[in-house]
Amino acid sequence: MASEVTAATRNGNGSAPSPASSAKQIMSAEDVRRALTRIAHEIIEHNRGVRNLVLVGMRTRGIPLARRLAERLDEFEGVQVPVGELDITLYRDDIGMRAVQPLVGSTAIPVDVSGKVIVLVDDVLFTGRSVRAALDALIDYGRPKAIQLAVLVDRGHRELPIRPDYVGKNVPTALEEDVAVLLRETDGVDGVEIRL
């Protein structure tokens, strides 16, 4: 879900954000760092270590988040957890309803997912439809032992029965608001904003 603007806005339809009339920062760079550190500790605790674990980042901003989590897991456990990249474009349930068809990115998962514990990583959880598409995509690569979900921001408004296992920040939002996640790898700076 790449965008031509400097920030990624996850408003449920994958479209680029409209020019922000007002923006409110809800997470600073330090908040993002702390949230990822906490999520990494929670992953270790929940799984009693990192053995048999694979992190899979959802394109676009889930990928750098997954890499950062892998760095923290290595720092805390001394184990390099494999990191994969997942493109869900062809698995979306709105693929035929869009006026402009999205570009299909690559998927690269460096290990066989069968029998592994997969931690799916995304920036924002909204309706749950992107995660549903990611689950379908992952199953095409094998039969994981378990799939867990880690998100930086949970903004609510679920349309499907999907719940994250690890959350950086729960942010109640109105449907007309957009949540923009900024990451230094893609945007040059870390932070999260709510935009009207």
trRosetta pair geometry for C-beta under 8 A, 3 or more apart (Angstrom, degrees):
i j d omega theta_ij theta_ji phi_ij phi_ji
1 8 7.0 91 106 -151 104 111
1 10 7.7 78 112 -100 157 80
1 14 4.5 -121 -125 -151 120 96
1 59 7.0 143 11 120 68 81
1 60 5.7 -122 57 -6 67 103
1 102 7.1 -41 -101 -143 57 143
2 60 5.4 110 -78 -72 67 149
2 103 7.2 -22 34 53 115 120
2 105 7.8 120 -24 -65 111 126
3 7 7.4 -26 82 87 145 38
3 8 5.7 164 11 -107 129 60
3 9 7.1 84 -80 21 164 78
3 16 4.3 134 -143 -112 103 91
3 17 7.1 32 -158 8 154 78
4 16 6.1 -16 33 -112 80 153
5 9 7.8 13 68 -7 135 104
5 16 5.5 129 1 -170 111 111
5 17 5.9 -87 55 49 158 93
6 182 7.6 16 137 -120 86 108
6 187 5.4 97 170 -142 78 93
6 188 7.5 -42 -163 26 112 109
7 17 6.4 -10 85 19 99 144
7 180 4.1 26 153 -174 132 123
7 181 7.4 153 -170 65 88 32
7 182 5.2 -53 -118 -80 93 92
7 187 5.9 47 -94 -119 55 143
7 193 7.1 -29 -157 39 158 120
8 60 6.5 -163 -101 68 144 118
8 61 5.4 -143 37 -33 163 133
8 123 6.7 75 95 71 137 165
8 180 6.4 147 75 -152 45 66
8 181 5.4 -25 70 60 105 81
8 182 7.5 168 25 -82 79 43
8 183 8.0 2 13 9 121 96
8 186 7.0 21 -30 113 116 145
8 187 7.5 -117 -8 -54 83 126
9 15 7.7 -28 83 90 107 62
9 16 6.9 85 38 -173 109 35
9 17 3.4 102 -8 -64 150 108
9 178 4.3 1 -165 174 120 129
9 179 6.9 140 -152 71 65 39
9 180 4.7 -34 -90 -90 76 81
9 195 6.7 -65 -115 44 125 131
10 14 7.8 -2 -131 -93 62 45
10 123 6.5 174 -32 88 142 106
10 124 3.8 173 61 62 152 138
10 126 5.8 -166 140 -30 105 129
10 155 7.8 167 93 8 109 142
10 178 7.4 144 58 -166 39 79
10 179 5.6 -29 56 70 90 94
10 180 7.9 162 11 -93 68 34
10 181 7.0 18 -5 3 112 106
11 15 6.6 -43 55 52 116 88
11 17 7.2 128 -24 -97 125 75
11 126 7.4 123 -170 -119 15 165
11 178 4.5 -46 -76 -112 110 91
11 179 7.5 160 -78 26 60 66
12 126 4.9 -131 -82 130 82 146
12 127 5.2 81 -134 -20 104 117
12 129 7.7 77 -160 30 76 122
12 157 7.5 -66 -80 112 134 133
13 94 7.3 -88 -140 112 75 167
14 92 7.9 -35 -26 -124 151 154
14 102 6.8 -37 136 -78 142 143
14 130 7.9 133 -71 -82 105 118
17 20 6.7 2 150 -57 128 88
17 178 5.4 140 -119 142 107 165
17 180 6.2 -10 -59 -88 157 114
17 195 6.3 46 -161 80 136 152
18 178 8.0 164 31 -18 77 150
20 23 4.7 26 159 -53 148 103
20 178 7.9 -118 -98 58 97 122
20 180 7.6 -63 -72 -22 136 149
20 193 7.6 -2 -125 129 161 137
20 195 4.1 -83 -120 -148 114 123
20 196 7.1 95 -158 48 75 57
21 195 7.9 123 36 -175 58 85
21 196 5.6 -59 58 84 99 99
22 195 7.1 165 86 -146 48 59
22 196 5.1 18 54 29 92 115
23 180 7.2 -37 -136 34 121 134
23 193 4.5 2 -175 179 109 135
23 194 7.0 158 -155 78 58 43
23 195 4.7 -19 -101 -95 84 84
23 196 7.9 -146 -75 12 43 72
24 193 6.4 144 70 -159 37 76
24 194 4.9 -13 58 56 96 95
24 195 7.9 -177 20 -75 65 41
25 28 6.6 54 159 -75 128 66
25 191 5.8 -45 -140 -178 108 123
25 192 7.2 111 -159 78 62 50
25 193 5.4 -45 -96 -98 51 80
26 169 7.1 166 137 131 109 152
26 171 5.8 60 155 -118 159 135
26 192 5.2 -54 66 100 90 100
26 193 6.7 143 9 -119 82 25
26 194 5.7 61 -27 -18 124 98
27 31 4.0 -140 -158 98 79 133
27 32 5.5 99 148 -57 121 77
27 35 7.1 -22 -145 -17 137 141
27 152 7.9 -140 56 163 173 107
27 153 7.5 -133 -12 -78 141 112
27 168 7.5 31 -113 136 155 122
27 169 6.0 -161 -73 1 125 158
27 191 5.9 168 92 -159 72 52
27 192 3.8 40 38 31 109 107
28 31 4.7 106 46 3 67 102
28 32 7.2 -124 98 -4 40 85
28 190 7.7 62 152 106 44 92
28 191 5.9 -23 -137 -112 30 93
29 32 5.7 -52 -152 33 33 113
29 33 6.5 35 150 -19 65 104
29 184 7.9 53 -127 -48 115 111
29 189 6.9 -92 -75 -178 116 75
29 190 3.8 100 -119 73 80 108
29 191 5.9 -47 -55 -62 63 78
30 33 5.5 -50 -148 35 35 114
30 34 6.3 34 154 -17 66 105
31 34 5.8 -54 -146 38 30 109
31 35 6.2 32 155 -22 65 107
31 169 7.3 19 163 -54 117 139
31 191 7.9 68 51 -125 108 60
31 192 7.6 -91 94 22 126 105
32 35 5.8 -55 -146 35 29 112
32 36 6.5 24 157 -15 64 107
32 152 7.0 1 -135 -153 86 126
32 168 7.3 12 -132 -172 52 148
32 183 7.9 176 -171 -105 156 74
32 190 4.6 -127 46 169 154 122
32 191 6.8 -113 -30 -83 128 28
32 192 7.0 142 -75 -21 103 97
33 36 6.1 -61 -152 38 27 106
33 37 6.4 27 153 -19 64 109
33 190 7.4 79 -41 125 82 163
34 37 5.6 -57 -149 37 32 113
34 38 6.3 30 155 -18 67 106
35 38 5.8 -56 -149 37 30 110
35 39 6.3 30 153 -19 65 106
35 152 6.3 85 121 -147 142 75
35 168 3.2 51 176 -151 134 100
35 169 6.1 -64 -107 -31 140 89
36 39 5.6 -50 -143 37 33 112
36 40 6.4 39 155 -23 64 103
36 65 7.0 -147 -107 -155 118 81
36 68 5.4 -27 -171 124 154 121
36 69 6.0 -128 -165 -80 98 72
36 72 6.3 171 139 -24 95 151
36 152 7.6 -20 -70 -107 84 94
36 168 6.8 -6 -57 -102 53 120
37 40 5.8 -53 -152 32 30 113
37 41 6.7 28 151 -16 63 104
37 72 5.9 -163 -111 -136 56 145
38 41 5.8 -55 -152 36 34 110
38 42 6.3 33 151 -19 67 107
38 168 7.4 128 62 -122 111 61
39 42 5.5 -56 -147 38 33 113
39 43 6.4 38 153 -24 66 102
39 69 6.4 -61 102 -113 114 114
39 150 5.5 97 -172 -155 131 123
39 166 4.5 96 -143 167 95 128
39 167 7.8 -174 -95 54 107 13
39 168 6.1 -45 -45 -76 124 76
40 43 5.7 -50 -149 31 31 113
40 44 6.6 31 153 -17 63 104
40 69 5.4 180 -84 -150 93 75
40 72 3.8 -90 -88 111 168 130
40 73 5.5 -144 -154 -62 107 69
40 76 6.4 149 141 3 118 142
41 44 5.7 -55 -152 36 33 112
41 45 6.2 29 153 -16 67 108
41 76 7.0 -171 -89 -121 68 166
42 45 5.7 -55 -143 40 32 110
42 46 5.9 29 160 -19 67 110
42 166 5.2 152 93 -116 135 110
43 46 6.0 -57 -140 39 25 108
43 47 6.1 -5 169 8 63 116
43 50 7.3 44 128 -97 106 89
43 53 7.4 95 166 -148 115 151
43 69 7.2 73 -1 -176 156 120
43 73 6.9 -53 88 -91 131 115
43 119 6.1 -3 -128 -96 128 158
43 148 7.7 151 -122 102 89 150
43 150 7.0 -25 -72 -75 116 139
43 166 6.3 -23 -62 -66 84 155
44 47 6.6 -77 -141 52 19 90
44 48 7.9 28 167 -144 55 4
44 49 6.3 11 -156 -110 76 19
44 50 6.3 -41 -106 -51 77 88
44 73 6.8 168 -66 -126 102 85
44 76 6.2 -91 -59 114 156 138
44 77 6.3 -174 -115 -58 124 122
45 48 7.6 17 -173 -74 27 41
46 148 7.5 120 115 -124 145 159
46 165 7.0 105 -166 167 172 121
46 166 7.9 -125 -3 -65 150 106
47 50 6.6 75 95 -95 132 38
47 51 7.9 -170 145 47 110 63
47 53 6.1 69 151 -77 166 123
47 117 6.0 157 -126 113 130 164
49 77 6.4 121 -153 -136 73 136
49 79 7.9 63 177 12 93 152
50 53 4.5 -82 -169 28 68 137
50 73 5.2 106 -93 -176 153 123
50 77 5.0 143 8 86 124 170
50 79 5.0 179 76 77 125 136
50 81 5.3 -92 174 -77 129 117
51 79 7.5 -93 -73 -153 56 169
52 115 7.4 -87 -155 135 114 82
52 116 5.6 -169 176 -134 75 63
52 117 5.5 76 117 9 94 95
52 145 7.1 7 157 22 128 146
53 73 7.7 -126 95 -165 144 158
53 81 5.2 -35 96 -136 104 121
53 116 7.1 125 -124 -176 13 95
53 117 5.1 -35 -104 75 64 102
53 119 6.5 12 -168 -8 102 109
54 81 6.8 176 -112 175 30 91
54 82 4.9 -23 -125 75 86 103
54 83 7.7 167 -172 -90 68 25
54 84 6.3 27 167 -5 111 112
54 109 7.3 53 168 -164 139 102
54 111 6.0 -140 -101 58 134 121
54 113 6.4 -116 56 -115 156 77
54 116 4.9 31 -1 154 116 143
54 117 7.2 159 22 79 70 50
54 118 5.3 -27 71 -108 98 67
54 119 7.3 -179 87 24 45 71
55 66 4.3 160 147 -164 116 100
55 67 8.0 177 105 -63 138 31
55 69 5.8 167 -124 85 154 120
55 70 5.4 -133 30 -64 147 98
55 73 7.9 -177 -39 3 131 148
55 81 5.7 76 -8 125 103 120
55 82 7.2 -177 33 94 70 51
55 83 4.8 -19 76 -111 103 73
55 84 7.1 177 95 25 51 69
55 118 7.9 132 -108 -162 17 59
55 119 5.1 -27 -109 69 66 102
55 121 5.9 18 -173 -18 97 127
56 66 6.6 -98 108 -122 9 154
56 83 7.5 158 -89 -164 34 51
56 84 4.2 -17 -112 69 82 105
56 85 7.4 -169 -160 -70 69 10
56 86 5.1 48 167 -24 109 121
56 109 6.3 -12 -110 -108 113 107
56 113 8.0 4 -56 -103 139 126
56 118 5.6 -4 3 -167 121 106
56 119 7.1 163 23 79 70 48
56 120 5.4 -28 72 -107 99 59
56 121 6.7 170 81 17 43 83
56 134 7.9 154 115 -175 121 116
56 138 6.8 129 89 -100 169 115
57 62 3.9 167 -171 125 74 80
57 63 3.6 142 111 -93 140 38
57 64 7.1 126 -154 16 159 29
57 65 6.1 148 -123 59 115 79
57 66 3.2 -127 -58 1 103 132
57 67 7.0 -30 -37 -21 148 74
57 83 6.7 18 -9 -176 105 99
57 84 7.1 -177 23 88 66 51
57 85 5.7 -22 66 -111 92 60
57 86 6.8 177 84 22 40 83
57 121 4.7 -36 -102 72 64 110
57 122 7.7 139 -159 -79 58 45
58 62 3.6 63 48 29 67 158
58 63 7.4 -123 69 -43 25 68
58 86 5.4 -41 -104 74 55 103
58 88 6.4 -8 -148 -15 104 119
58 120 6.6 43 -41 -179 103 92
58 121 6.7 -160 6 84 78 53
58 122 4.4 -1 38 -92 129 92
58 130 6.7 93 176 155 155 115
58 134 5.5 -62 -97 -95 120 138
59 62 6.7 -54 -24 45 14 101
59 63 6.1 24 -96 -33 53 116
59 85 6.3 63 -65 180 91 94
59 86 6.5 -138 -11 86 85 47
59 87 4.7 7 11 -97 144 69
59 88 7.2 -169 42 8 96 76
59 105 4.9 174 -154 66 168 152
60 63 6.6 -58 -179 14 36 110
60 105 7.8 148 -87 -46 80 165
60 186 6.6 96 142 -107 115 154
61 64 6.3 -47 -157 38 54 100
61 65 6.3 54 149 -17 73 109
61 122 7.6 71 82 -168 82 53
61 123 4.0 18 96 -46 123 136
61 181 5.5 135 147 98 167 127
61 183 5.6 152 -142 -2 104 136
61 186 6.3 -94 -96 14 85 152
62 65 5.5 -63 -148 44 36 114
62 66 6.0 41 154 -26 71 105
62 86 7.6 -34 92 50 135 93
62 120 7.7 -17 -172 169 143 67
62 121 4.6 149 -170 107 93 75
62 122 4.2 -38 -87 -104 123 44
62 123 5.9 -119 -64 -25 65 72
63 66 5.8 -52 -147 32 29 110
63 67 6.6 27 154 -17 62 104
63 83 7.9 101 -158 161 68 115
63 85 5.1 18 -110 -116 118 98
63 121 7.9 139 -74 87 21 113
64 67 5.4 -52 -147 36 38 114
64 68 6.3 39 154 -20 68 103
64 183 5.2 141 84 153 144 150
64 185 4.0 -175 -107 37 149 152
64 186 6.6 -142 -7 -21 146 99
65 68 5.8 -53 -149 36 32 111
65 69 6.4 34 152 -19 64 104
65 121 5.1 -163 99 159 107 123
65 122 7.6 53 58 157 146 5
65 123 6.2 171 -27 -82 146 71
65 150 7.8 -164 138 112 120 108
65 152 6.0 -114 -122 -48 146 115
65 183 7.2 -107 -56 -102 81 147
66 69 5.7 -53 -149 36 32 112
66 70 6.4 37 151 -22 64 104
66 83 5.1 140 133 -148 109 108
66 84 7.7 -67 148 56 158 48
66 85 8.0 -174 55 -88 146 60
66 119 7.8 158 -127 99 96 96
66 121 4.0 166 -74 48 89 149
67 70 5.6 -51 -150 33 33 114
67 71 6.7 37 150 -22 64 101
67 83 5.5 77 -89 -168 63 169
68 71 5.6 -48 -152 30 36 114
68 72 6.7 32 151 -15 65 103
69 72 5.7 -56 -152 38 35 109
69 73 6.3 36 151 -20 68 105
69 119 7.6 -114 127 108 153 139
69 121 6.4 -156 10 -102 145 148
69 150 7.0 82 -93 110 160 159
70 73 5.6 -52 -144 36 33 112
70 74 6.3 35 155 -19 64 105
70 80 7.1 40 176 -161 106 60
70 81 4.9 -139 -129 65 88 96
70 82 8.0 -102 -122 99 134 9
70 83 4.9 -76 -45 -59 152 120
71 74 5.8 -56 -151 37 29 112
71 75 6.3 32 150 -21 64 107
72 75 5.3 -52 -146 36 35 115
72 76 6.2 22 158 -10 68 109
73 76 6.0 -60 -142 44 29 102
73 77 5.6 -20 174 24 68 117
73 79 6.7 -55 141 72 97 85
73 81 5.0 6 94 -3 147 129
74 77 6.8 -70 -116 58 18 79
74 78 6.7 47 -170 -121 55 14
74 79 6.3 -129 -110 71 59 36
74 80 5.3 26 -100 -90 119 56
74 81 7.0 -134 -55 6 82 79
82 109 8.0 73 142 -175 122 66
82 110 5.0 -141 -161 67 119 114
82 111 4.9 82 99 -5 177 122
83 110 7.4 44 63 10 43 122
84 107 7.6 21 169 -179 105 76
84 108 6.2 -161 -154 102 73 55
84 109 3.5 13 -133 -114 142 68
84 110 6.0 -151 -85 6 83 72
84 111 7.6 -111 -59 31 116 74
85 105 7.9 -88 147 132 116 120
85 106 6.9 47 101 98 123 80
85 107 6.3 -163 100 -143 73 42
85 108 4.8 28 45 47 101 85
85 109 7.4 -146 40 -65 46 57
86 107 5.3 26 -128 -129 45 100
86 109 7.1 32 -74 -62 85 104
86 120 7.5 -37 29 -135 152 93
86 134 5.9 80 126 -139 143 95
86 137 5.8 126 -169 111 114 139
86 138 6.9 -25 -120 -70 147 83
87 90 7.8 58 120 8 95 86
87 104 6.3 103 144 -172 142 66
87 105 3.9 -174 -100 72 138 89
87 106 6.2 128 -12 73 134 15
87 107 4.9 -119 25 -61 85 83
87 137 7.7 -166 81 -147 44 157
88 91 4.8 -74 -168 53 75 110
88 92 6.2 98 132 -55 92 81
88 130 6.2 121 79 -162 157 73
88 133 4.1 97 179 123 124 116
88 134 5.0 -66 -84 -74 134 66
88 137 5.3 -119 -110 -25 74 146
89 92 6.2 -40 -162 -7 31 113
89 95 7.1 97 165 -108 65 112
89 102 5.3 -141 -136 94 115 119
89 103 7.4 -98 -108 98 160 35
89 104 4.6 -150 72 -110 149 69
89 105 6.7 131 -17 19 126 74
90 95 6.8 44 -137 -103 34 155
90 104 6.2 29 -42 -118 98 122
90 137 7.9 113 67 -96 86 107
91 133 3.8 137 110 -165 103 88
91 134 7.3 151 87 -59 145 26
91 136 4.7 169 -158 81 129 121
91 137 4.8 -111 -26 -55 156 94
92 95 4.7 129 75 -53 96 87
92 102 8.0 61 16 31 152 137
92 129 7.2 58 -147 147 77 106
92 130 7.4 -15 -107 -105 93 60
92 133 5.0 -8 -84 -101 49 153
93 129 6.1 -101 30 -161 113 114
93 132 7.4 0 -22 94 119 127
93 133 7.0 -137 -18 -72 76 104
94 97 4.6 -69 -164 46 76 117
94 98 6.2 84 139 -42 94 92
94 129 7.5 43 -12 157 108 148
95 98 6.9 -53 -162 11 26 109
95 101 7.5 41 -175 -137 75 88
95 102 7.8 -92 -129 29 76 102
98 101 6.1 132 87 -91 115 42
98 102 6.8 24 90 -24 167 85
107 137 7.0 -155 -107 175 151 125
107 141 8.0 -136 145 -68 135 131
109 113 6.2 -20 156 -49 148 107
109 141 5.8 48 44 -165 152 159
111 116 6.9 100 109 -60 121 157
112 115 7.9 31 115 36 101 94
112 116 7.5 154 103 -17 61 121
112 141 7.9 -175 -150 157 50 90
112 142 5.7 112 -179 -74 77 160
113 116 5.2 -102 -160 43 49 119
113 118 5.8 11 -153 -68 113 126
113 138 6.4 -137 158 -172 170 89
113 141 5.0 68 17 111 128 109
113 142 4.1 164 66 57 85 122
113 143 7.7 158 105 48 89 20
113 144 4.9 -50 157 -73 99 91
114 142 3.7 -109 -52 -180 79 125
114 143 5.2 38 -124 50 82 68
114 144 6.9 -120 -113 -78 23 37
115 142 8.0 -63 7 154 63 127
115 143 7.4 47 -39 89 53 78
115 144 7.2 -87 30 -145 13 37
115 145 5.2 36 -165 -48 36 99
116 142 8.0 57 23 100 100 136
116 144 5.4 -59 69 -133 70 86
116 145 6.1 -163 74 10 14 97
117 144 6.9 105 -111 179 20 109
117 145 5.5 -48 -68 69 64 110
117 146 4.9 1 -124 59 80 97
117 147 7.9 176 -164 -83 52 28
117 148 6.8 20 175 -2 95 109
118 138 6.2 151 124 -158 170 143
118 144 4.6 -62 -6 -126 113 157
118 146 7.2 -163 32 95 68 52
118 147 4.7 -15 69 -113 106 73
118 148 7.0 178 91 27 53 66
119 147 8.0 156 -91 -163 23 52
119 148 4.8 -23 -109 72 70 102
119 149 7.5 163 -162 -90 61 13
119 150 5.5 24 175 -6 107 116
119 165 7.8 -104 -131 62 89 131
119 166 7.7 9 -156 20 118 133
120 131 7.0 116 120 -139 145 88
120 134 5.6 115 -155 137 140 139
120 135 7.7 -65 -56 -73 163 67
120 138 7.1 -89 -82 -55 119 147
120 147 6.0 28 -18 -176 113 100
120 148 6.9 -176 21 86 75 44
120 149 5.1 -24 67 -107 101 66
120 150 7.1 170 82 26 48 69
121 150 5.0 -17 -106 72 74 102
121 151 7.6 159 -158 -85 49 42
122 125 6.5 106 85 -66 124 74
122 130 6.8 127 -132 113 156 127
122 131 6.9 -110 -4 -80 152 88
122 134 7.6 -131 -58 -38 125 161
122 149 7.5 -18 18 -164 104 94
122 150 7.7 156 27 87 59 55
122 151 5.2 -17 73 -108 84 88
122 152 7.7 -118 107 9 49 80
123 151 6.9 35 122 -158 12 78
123 152 5.1 -21 -153 29 53 120
123 153 6.7 8 154 27 65 95
123 181 4.2 -151 177 49 132 168
123 183 7.7 -113 -106 -37 128 123
124 151 6.6 76 -136 -172 12 117
124 152 6.9 -43 -67 63 52 90
124 153 4.8 -17 -110 72 75 103
124 154 7.8 154 -161 -92 56 24
124 155 6.0 10 -169 -8 104 116
124 179 5.1 148 -122 92 145 129
124 181 6.0 -160 -41 -27 104 126
125 128 6.9 31 -172 -82 93 61
125 131 6.7 16 -126 -39 97 131
125 149 7.4 79 -86 155 136 130
125 151 4.3 -67 -24 -95 106 173
125 153 7.1 -165 24 98 69 55
125 154 4.7 -13 59 -114 113 71
125 155 6.9 178 79 22 57 71
125 158 8.0 -4 151 -88 100 93
125 162 7.4 -142 -161 113 120 111
125 164 5.6 -140 -30 -46 162 121
125 167 7.8 -77 22 -111 131 100
126 130 7.7 63 41 11 93 114
126 155 5.4 -7 -101 60 72 114
126 156 7.8 0 -141 73 49 34
126 157 5.9 -16 -175 74 72 108
126 158 7.9 164 140 -87 35 49
126 179 7.6 -172 -79 29 108 124
127 130 7.7 104 61 0 87 79
127 157 6.2 -47 -83 118 62 90
127 158 6.2 114 -158 -141 35 35
127 159 4.1 0 -167 12 98 109
127 160 6.8 70 148 7 75 88
128 131 5.3 -57 -161 43 58 114
128 132 6.1 65 142 -28 79 100
128 158 4.9 46 -24 -146 123 88
128 159 5.9 -154 41 52 101 67
128 160 3.7 -139 101 53 131 98
128 161 7.5 141 169 43 168 16
128 162 3.6 151 -144 37 121 125
129 132 5.5 -48 -147 32 35 115
129 133 6.6 37 153 -18 64 102
129 159 6.4 3 -46 63 97 121
129 160 6.3 132 -71 -8 56 128
130 133 5.6 -53 -153 36 34 113
130 134 6.4 36 148 -21 66 105
131 134 5.3 -51 -147 36 36 114
131 135 6.4 42 152 -24 66 99
131 149 6.2 12 -139 -119 133 141
131 160 7.7 -159 67 76 102 131
131 162 5.0 143 84 -180 139 158
132 135 5.7 -50 -151 30 32 113
132 136 6.8 32 151 -16 62 103
132 160 5.5 -24 -52 119 130 175
132 162 6.6 -122 -56 -56 82 141
133 136 5.7 -54 -154 36 34 112
133 137 6.4 34 150 -19 66 106
134 137 5.5 -53 -146 37 34 113
134 138 6.2 36 155 -21 67 104
135 138 5.8 -52 -146 35 30 111
135 139 6.5 31 156 -21 63 106
135 147 6.4 139 -119 108 88 165
136 139 6.0 -57 -151 33 29 111
136 140 7.0 34 151 -24 61 102
137 140 5.8 -55 -163 26 35 115
137 141 7.4 24 147 -13 63 104
138 141 5.8 -63 -163 34 42 109
138 142 7.9 -56 165 52 68 69
138 144 6.6 -19 154 -13 119 127
138 147 6.3 112 104 -105 160 139
139 142 7.7 -121 -157 69 32 31
139 143 7.2 32 -144 -97 72 56
144 147 5.4 95 80 -59 145 83
148 165 4.3 -46 -166 22 98 155
148 166 7.2 54 153 -4 114 101
149 162 7.3 64 -17 175 170 101
149 163 7.7 158 56 104 132 38
149 164 4.5 -110 106 -126 107 65
149 165 5.4 130 52 9 62 86
149 166 7.2 -165 103 34 49 73
150 164 6.6 98 -113 -168 20 110
150 165 6.6 -49 -69 67 63 88
150 166 3.9 -10 -114 68 85 116
150 167 7.8 -160 -152 -67 54 33
151 154 5.7 104 87 -64 133 77
151 164 4.8 -94 14 -105 108 152
151 166 7.3 157 24 90 52 67
151 167 5.8 -4 66 -114 87 67
151 168 6.9 -111 112 10 54 89
152 168 4.2 -9 -156 19 49 143
152 169 7.1 1 156 25 61 86
152 181 6.2 100 79 -125 142 138
152 192 7.1 -177 135 -73 119 135
153 167 7.8 55 -138 -164 14 87
153 168 6.2 -44 -60 65 49 106
153 169 5.5 -18 -110 68 71 90
153 170 7.9 135 -161 -105 57 19
153 171 5.5 -15 -163 12 105 123
153 179 5.8 -160 117 169 151 146
153 181 6.6 -158 8 -77 128 115
153 192 5.9 144 -62 -144 139 152
154 164 5.8 -133 -80 15 125 134
154 167 4.9 -38 -12 -133 121 128
154 169 7.5 -164 28 95 71 43
154 170 5.0 -25 68 -110 104 67
154 171 7.0 154 75 25 49 69
155 171 5.2 -26 -105 76 68 94
155 172 7.6 111 -163 -133 55 13
155 173 4.5 -8 -170 10 104 130
155 179 5.1 -136 -74 -30 144 148
156 170 7.6 67 -47 -167 92 88
156 171 7.7 -129 -2 84 95 53
156 172 5.9 23 -4 -122 146 55
156 173 6.3 177 46 34 104 80
157 173 7.1 -61 -16 71 121 96
157 175 6.2 129 -114 -94 147 81
158 161 7.3 86 150 -96 133 26
158 162 6.4 -167 -145 51 122 77
158 163 7.9 -24 -93 -76 159 64
164 167 5.1 111 93 -67 135 91
167 170 5.9 37 148 -57 145 79
169 192 7.3 -173 53 55 140 160
171 179 6.7 125 86 -109 143 132
171 192 7.8 -145 -48 137 158 137
171 194 7.1 -165 168 -69 135 118
173 177 4.7 -128 -172 71 104 126
173 179 6.3 -92 -78 -54 158 107
173 194 6.4 -168 -116 -128 108 122
174 177 4.8 96 59 -7 80 105
176 196 7.1 30 124 -149 99 70
177 194 5.3 -5 179 -172 127 101
177 195 6.8 144 -165 71 73 41
177 196 6.0 -42 -110 -94 75 57
178 194 7.2 149 77 -160 47 52
178 195 4.6 -23 64 64 99 97
178 196 7.8 -168 20 -74 82 11
179 192 6.7 -6 -175 -173 91 102
179 193 7.6 162 -157 84 47 46
179 194 6.0 -26 -101 -102 64 66
179 195 7.8 176 -85 20 16 79
180 192 6.9 160 84 -157 54 52
180 193 4.6 -10 59 60 105 94
180 194 7.7 176 18 -90 80 16
180 195 5.5 43 -14 -10 119 121
181 192 5.3 -15 -106 -107 64 86
182 186 7.9 -147 -160 78 50 92
182 187 4.2 -104 -156 87 83 156
182 188 8.0 -44 179 57 108 59
182 189 5.4 -1 143 87 128 82
182 190 6.2 160 102 -145 84 19
182 191 4.7 7 55 55 116 76
182 192 7.0 -162 22 -77 76 36
182 193 7.2 41 -13 -2 111 100
183 186 5.0 52 69 30 97 96
183 187 5.7 106 53 23 46 100
183 190 5.9 22 -126 -104 44 72
184 187 6.9 -73 -98 65 19 69
184 188 5.9 2 -144 -173 58 14
184 189 5.9 51 -91 -80 71 9
184 190 5.4 -37 -33 -44 90 84
